[in-house]
């Protein structure tokens, strides 16, 4: 298994590191985390995060400690440093997955389990995006699989390692990681792991608890020392644990949100899941593999139930389901490609591989078609409803514009792994070598997604990055005071290079018993009050707003003469406007 582990780590590096820092920070999360990391470095903050000069208790500091470590080697915080922890999270998840499946089902299945996540678009993108979720999912997966092995084999050391991974996961994203505790307890009660002679669970449990508590206690002690006990009690615990769990402060979605999103997030290999309905497949997986599959099924059910009950839901939270699903996929595929599998299983797997081959061919052909301007490309785009509009909305250069030639070359290079994979999969299917075909399909998808992220996605900076807007604002405003109204999290802070006054409502000042609509209305009223106070200060001159917010500005704005000095139509949803208010002395001269 050591060779498989090194091979999987090499594949993670090959598919995630190329071009990691070529793209700007995109709002909201990347740009916000970039500003937090830069402020941490500038002010020497360790445990109590700060954003724009204010306490920021939404997230623990674990992710940012890794960013600081990378920045120490690179001489400062940049795009590469901020995304490196996501790469680390991908490596941890892939390695834990490959080793868990390899030990129970075989080396071939372990290798396949490790590369399947890299072949899904959601995972490949998240491994290159500065968000906490993939590192969190990797540590949680490590903890769950080590805990499973500890219970199955009666090894106290593995249980201690599981507790350490769980404590580190809490440091990355908070107490949701503690769901691993009821998962392991339920498996101990339901799965009935075999009792080993001489195994003593007591020392393992004590080691688990100590390893879990120590990193969390270290963080809280440092946070109290830096920001005081009130910050830990009110900001970290009451607002970001109790209120988020009970009411959800953002991302409110219906209970069935994950049931709708998981199929797309796990495509295309979710199509092999029906193989588990065949008794022959379950028999070929073997007893150790079936126990791991049962543990993964319990994992999916528990996490799906609990996370569906929480009001706040996002697609990226589904990464906690990736590992158990990939175990089921890899085991089903490994059994299906076996010569002992029945014709129905091999036929279904061949059909799935044929569909994947067609997808590879379609993506590769589409990139090639787009990269060669001409009548054929125009006719194809016209035949697809809304295709031209969607491409224009992405901000990509059109044929003949500056940057199109380089982007077209990138599209042709990105097409190569998809087309090569389609050909190789077709050849192996004709030769009935399903085991070779599945590996080549997964590798082609992984390499193709890597090429897309490295060669094509940076071209979207023109539409998604706030660097240009921040530089334009800095040139117009200089060192004079500027405020931003309502939307404080627009990805401007990092590239603007200094603090911006935020005229918005504070969640801490809103009564906890209000529903979502009442809370939003209260925050809007508080933002208008803050704006009126800002307008009452004669020295305040520049105000950044979204264009569609201008109609809702309070009447107090009429007391000061103002004009729009900058229009920005580039943005994810709407453009921005920079308003300049005349100073009182200037108005008196007029």
N, C-alpha and C positions, 0 to 999 in steps of 0.2 A: 504493500500500500504506500510505501514511502515514495516510490517512483511516480505513482498516480498523483500523490499530493504535490510533488514538484512540478509535474506536467500541468496540473490545474492552475497552480500559481503562475506559471509561465503564460498560460492562456489568458488569465485575468490581466496580467501586465500588458500582453500584446493587444488586447481588445479594449483597454480602458485608458492607458497612459498616452498614446499618440494624440497630439493636439489637445491635451487636457486644458491647457491655459490659453488657447488661441481665441476663445470666445469671451466677450465681456460678461460681467455679472448681469443677470436678468432679474427684473423685479417679479414678485415682491421678495421671495425668500433669500435668493442668492445675494442680492444687493443689500438687504438688511443685515444678513450675517457677515458680509464683507465689512460693513460699517461697524458692527459690534466688535469684530476681530481687530480692526484697525484702532478702535478706541481702547480696547483691552491693552494692546501693545503700547499705545501712547501714554496711558495713565497707569500702567502697571497693575491693572486689575487682575485678580486670580479667580475668585469664586462668585462674586456678586456682579453679574454682567451689567453693562451700561450701554445705552443707545441715545445718541444726541444729547449727552450730558445728563440723562435721567436713568434711574434704576430700571433694569429690564429683567423681570422675573419669569418671563414666559417659558424659558428653556434653561435647563441645567448647563454647566460650563464644560462638560466632558468633550464634546465635539470641538470646542474652541481651544481647549488645551492642546489637542493634536494640531490644530491650525497654527497655534503659537510655536509649537515645536518645529513644524515645517518652515515657518517664517524665520526662525532663528538661523536655519541653514541657508535660506534664500535672501536674507537681508531685509525682509519686510513682508507684509501681507500682500498677496496678489491672487489672481484668479487660480493659479496652479495650487497654491497652498490651501486655499479654501476648499478646493474640490478633492484634495488628496484623501481626507478621511472617508469620503464616499467610496473611493477606490479600495481603501482598507476594509470597509464594511463589505464590499462585494467579494473581496478575497476571503474574508472570514466565513461568509455565508457559503460560498462555493466550496471551500475546503471542508467545512463541517459537514456539508451535504454529501460531498464525495466520499469522505471517510465513513460516515454513518451507513450509507448504502453499500459501500464496498465491503465493509466488515460483515454485513448481514446477508448480502445477495451475491457478491462477487465483484472482482476488480472491474470487469467490463461495465457492469451496471453502475458502479461507483463513478467511473469516468464519465459515463453518460449523464448521471445525475448532476455532476459538476458543471458540464457544459450547457445543459438545458436552460438554466437561468440566463446565461449570456446570449442565448438565441432568442430571447423574448425582448420585444422593443421597449417595454416599460422598464425592465431591469437594465438593459444596455444604456438607456438614457439616464436613469437615476444614478448609475455608477459614475457618470460624468457631471452630475449636478450637485451643487453645494446645498444639500439638505440633510437633516439629521436622520432620516428614516432608514436609509440603507445600512448605515453603521449600527443603528439601533436594532434592525432586523438581524444583522449578522451576529451581534453579541447575544441576542435572545435565542437565535438558532443554536449557537455554540452551547449556551446554558441548557437548553432543552435536551439536546442530543447527549451531552455529557451526563445530565441527570438521568436520562433513560438508560444509558450504559451502566451507570453506577447502580441503579436499581436492579438491572438484569444480571449484572456480574458480581454485585456485592462489594464494590471497590470504593472505599471511603475517599481515596484521593480524587477520584473523578467527581464525587459529590462536592468536594471542596472547590474544585475547579469550576464546577457548574455555578456555585454560589458567587465566585469571583466574577464570572462573566455576567451574571445577573446584576451584581452591584455596579459593574461598569455600564451596563445597559441603562440602569436608573440614572447614572450620571450623564448619559447622553440625552435621554428624552423623558425621564420621569417615571412615576410609579406604575404606568401601564405594563412595564416589564414584569412586575410582580405576579402577573397572570401565570407565569411559569410555575409558581408555587402550587396553586390548585391543580394545574395540569399534572405535576408529578405526584401529588397526593392522590388524585383520582386514578392515575395509572397504578399506583401502589395498591389501591383498593379494588379496582376493576380488573386490571391486567394480571394481577396476582403473579408478580415476578418470582422466579424460582429462588428458594432460600439456599444459600451456599453454606456449606459447613465451615465453621470458623469465622464467618463474616459477622461483624458487629456493627449494626446500623448507628449506634449511638455516637461514636467518634466522628463518623461521616456527617451526621446531622449537625453536630457542634461546629465542625469545620465549615460546613455550608453556611451556617448562620453568621459565623465570624467573618468569613470572606465576603458575604453579602453586605454586612453592616459597616465594615471598616471604611470602604471608599465613600459611602454615603455620609457617614459621620464626619469624615475628614472634610468633605465639601461643606456641610452645614456649619461646622465649627469655623471654617475660614469665612463663610458668608456672614455669620454673626459678627465676626471680628471686623469685617470690612464695611458692612452696611447696617448692623444692628439686628437685634432680635425681632423688631417689628417688621423688618423686610422679610425675614424667613416666615414669620407667622402670617402676615397679611398678604404679601405678594406671592410668595412661593406656595404656601399651603392653602389658604382660604380662596384666593382668586384662581390660581392656576391648577389646583387639584379639586377642591370641593365644588367651586362654581362651574368649572369646565365639565366635570363629570355629571353634575345635576342638571344644568341648563344648556351648557354649550355656549361659548362666547363667540363662535364663528363656525362657518362651514356646516350649517344645519342642513341635514338631509333626512329623507324618510328611512324607516327601519330596513327596507329591502335594498338599500343603496349598494351594498357589497355583492348581493346576489346578481345585480345587473352588471356590475363592473368587473367582477372576477373573470368571466369568460374571455373578455377582450384582453385583460391584463396577463392572462396565462396562455394566450394564443401563441403558436398554433398547436402545441403539443397537448393541450387539454382534450383534443380529439381522440387521444388514445385511452382516455379514462374508461370508456365503456368496456374495454378488454377485461376489467376486473369482474364483470358479470359472468365471465366464462369460468366454470370450475377447473378447466385444464390450466388456465393461467394462474389461478390461485394455488394449484398444486405445484406448478413449476417454480413459483416464487420460493417455496420452502418455508419451514417452520420459523427460523429466525427472521426471515424477511417478512413473513406475515405478522409477526409480533411488532416489528417496526412499523408496518403499514397500519396496524390497529392503533398504535400510539399516535401516528400522524393523523388518523381519522379523528381520534379524540381531541387532538390539538386543533384541528380545523373547526370542529363543532363548538368547542369551548370558546375559542377566540371569536368565531363568527357570532355566537350568541351574545357575548359580552360587548363586543364592539358595535353590534347592531342596536343594542340598548342605549348606547351613548348618543346624545343628540348630534354632536359634531362628528362629521365623517368626511374623509378625503380619499381620493384614489390611492395616494401614496401610503395610506395606512394599511392597504391590502398587502404590502410587502411582508407583513407578519404571517400571511398565508402561503407565501411562495415556497418556502422550504418543504412543508409537509406535502403540498401538492406535487412538487418536483420529485419527491420520493416515490409517490404513487405512480407518476408517469414513468420514471426510470425503471421501476420494478416491472411494470406492465410491458414496457418495450423490451426489456431484457428477456422476459419470458416469451414474448411474442415472436422474437427473431430466432428463438431456439428451434432446432430441427425437430424437437419433440412436440412443438406446438401444433395444434390441430389446424386444419385448412381455414376454418372460419377466422381464427385469430390472425394467421398470417395474411389472409385476404384483406381483413380490415386494416391491418397495419400497412399493407401495400397500398391500399386506397388512400390512407392518410399521407403516406410519403408521396404519392402521385399528386395530391393536392398541394403539398408543400413545394414540390418541384415546379408546379404551375405558378405558384406565388413567386418563387425565385425568378422564374423566367419573366413573369410580368413586371416585377420591379426592375430587373436589369434592362429589359427592353424599353421600359418607360423612361429610365434615366438616359439611355442612348438616344431615344427619340427626342427628348427635350433638349439635349445638348447639341443637336444638329438642326439649326433653324431652316425652315423650308416649308413648301406647300403641304407636305404630308403632315408635319407637326401641327400646322395651323388647322388642317381639316380634322385631325384627331381631337385637338383642344375644343374646336367648335362643336364636335359631336358629344362632348361630355358636358352636361349642364353645370354651369357655374365654375368650370375648371379655370378659365382665364381670370375670373374675378378673384378666386381664391389665391392663385399665384401672384396676382398684383397685390393682394392684401398682405402677403408675406414680405413684401418689400424687396423681392429679388430683382436684379437688373434685367432689363429686357434685352433682346438680341440687338447688338450694335452699341449698347450703352457700356460705359466704363465698368469693368469688373465682370462682364458676362463671359469673356473668353476664359478667364481663370476659373470661373464657376463651372463652365461647360467642361473643362478638362477634369475638374474634380468629379463631376457627374459621371464622366466616362470611366474614371478609375473606380468610382464606387460601384459601377455596374458590373465590374469584372468578377468579384466574388459571387454575386448573385447568379450571373450567367454560368460561371464555371460550376457552381453548385448544382444548378438545374441540369446541366449536361451529365455530371458525375452521378447524380441521383438517378437519372433516367437509365444510364448504362447499368448501374447496379440493380435496378429493378428488373431490367431485361434479363440479367444474369441470375435473378432471384437471390441476390445477396442482400437481404434486408438489413443485416447487422452493419455492413459497410455503408449502405445507403443512409441509415439513420444518423450515423456519426458524421457523414459528409454533409447531410442536410443541416444539422445543428451547427457545424463549424462554418458552413457557408453563410448561414444567417448571422452568426456571431461576428464574423469578419466583415460582412456587408454592413451590418449596423454600426460597427466601429468606423468603417470608411465614411458612412453618412455623417456620423457625429463629428469626425475629424475634418472632413473635406467640405461638407455642404452647410452644416448648421451655423458655423461662424458667419456665413453670408447673411444670416437673419439679424445680425446685430443692428443693422440700420432700422429695423422695425421694433426690436425688443429692448435694446440697450438704452440706458439713460445717460450714457457718457456724453453724447453730443449735446443733449439738453443741458446737462450740468456745466459743461464747458462754456456754452453760450450764456448761461445765467451768470457764471463767474465773471465772464468778460463784461457783461452789462452792469452787474451790481457792484463788483469790486469788493471793497471791505465794508460797504454800507450794510445796515441791517436788512434782512429779508425774512419773511414769514411764509409758511405754506398753510393753506386753509383746508381743514378737514382731513385731507388724504395725506397723512404723515409718512406713509410707507411706499413711496413711489420710486425707490431705488436711486435717489439723487444724492443722498448724503455721502456715500463713499467717494464718488467722483467730484462732488462739489468741494470737498476738502475742509469744510468747517461746519459748525453747527447752524441749524436753521430753526427759528422759532416756530413751534407747532401750535396752531390755533384749532384745537379739537377738544371733544369731550373726553373725560377720563372715566374709564369703566369702574374705577374704584369709587367714584362718586355717585354711581347709579344704584338705586335700591335693588337688592338681590331678588325681591319678589316680583319684579316686573317681567312680563313676557318679552319675546324677542322684538316685536314691533314697538312696544312702549319703550324698550331700552334704546332702540335706534333713534326714536323721536327725542328722547331725553339727551342723547349724545349730540344730536343736531342742534338742539337748543343751547347746550353748553358751548358748542363750537361758535355759534353766533354771538353769545355773550363774550367769549374770548376775543372774537374779531372786533367787537365794539370797544373793548378795552384797548386793543392794539391801535385802533384808529384814533383813540383819544390822545395818543402820544405823538406830538408833532414830528419827532425825529424819525418815526417809522415811515418808510418810503416805498418799499417793494413788497408785493404780495403775489405769490404764485397760487393759481387756482386751476381747476379743471374748467374747460370752456363751458360745460353744461351746468356748472355750479353758479355761474354769474347771475342767472335769473333769481336764484334763491338767496342772494346776499342781503343782509339786514338793511333797513332804511338808513342806518347810521353811515353807510358808505357815501350818501349824498352830501354829507357835511364836509367832505374833502374833495377837491378837484383831482381827477385821476384820468389816466389814459392807458390804453393797451400798448406796451412797448415791445412785446414779443409774442408771436403766435407760433405754436408748435403743433402741427397736425400729426406728428409721428408719435404713436403710442399704442398700447395694447388695446385700449377701449376708446379713448377720446384724446383730443389734443389738450395742451396746457396753454394758459395765458399768463403773462407776467404783467401785472398792473403796477403803474408807478403813480404814487400819490404826491401831489405838490406839497411842499412844506408850508407851514402857516405863514411864514414871512413872505414867501413867494405869492401866496394867495392875496395877502394884504397889498402887495405892490400892484397886483392886477386890479 
